[in-house]
Amino acid sequence: MQLFSHENRQKSERSRKLYASFEIAYTAVDFTAAMSFLIGSILFFWNDLETAAIWFFVIGSALFAVKPTLRFVRELKLAAMGDDEDLAERMSG
């Protein structure tokens, strides 16, 4: 089964729900990362908040690193869902 194939997302109700769940998580991570950078940028206006601003940038950067990880895990799970169709045949030999 090919990764990042649109057909994997539409194979079953279960695959559609999994895809939707990962899209919600991806969007939440994306939004939180953007807000972290925005807050960090605003905090840089005050010198005494510079350390907090740096931490917001670090958090935002880490969240941006989570985004492709979510997509990859989603695709692996979707691809694995297709394997149960021929599992009985493979197990019976």
N, C-alpha and C positions, 0 to 999 in steps of 0.2 A: 504494500500500500504506500502510496506517495504522500510525503509530508506536504503541508501547505496547499492541499488540493481542496477546492470548494466542495467537491462531491463528498468528502469526509464529513463535512458539517451537516449535511442534509440526509444522511443515510437512515436515521431513525429519530424517533422522538427523544431518545436518550442522548444522542449526539447533538441534537439541536439545543437541548437543555444545558449540556456541558459547555457547548460553544458560547451560549448566552451568559452562563455563569462566569466564564473566563473573560468575556468582554466587559462585564460589569466590574470585575476585579481589576482589569487592565485600565479601565477608565478611572476608577477610584485611585489607583496608584499614580496615573498620569496627572490627575487633578491635584493630588496631595503633593506631588513633586513640584508642580508649577506654583502652588501656593507657598511651598517652602522657599523657592527661589524669590518669589515676590516679597515675602516677609523678610527674608535675608537682605534683599536689596533695600527695603525701607529702613531696616535697622542700621544700615551703613551710614545713614544721615547723622547718627549720633556716635561719637567716638567711644563713649563708655559702653555701648552695646555692640561693639565690633566683634567680640568673641561670640556672642549669641548669633550674630549675623553669619559668621563663618560656620557655626554648627548647622544653621538652617541650610546653607549651601551644601554642606557635607551630606545632610539628610536627603536633600533634593537629588543630589548626585547618586546616592545609593538607590533611591527610588527609581531613578531613570535606568539604573542597571537591572532592576527587577523586571522592567517591562519586557525586554526580549526573552527573559527567562520564563515569564508567564506564557508568552506565545509559544515557545518551544515545548514546554510541558503540556500545554493544551493540545498541540499537534501530535505529540507522542501518545497522549491519551486517546485522541480521536483515531489515530492509526491503529492503536491496540484494540479499539472497539470492533474493528472490522475482522480481527483474527478469530473471534468466537464463532463465526459462521462455518469455518472449516475445521474447528478444533476437534470435533468428534471424529472426523475422517483421519486427521493426523494422529490422534490417540489410538485409534483402532488398528493402525498399521497399514 
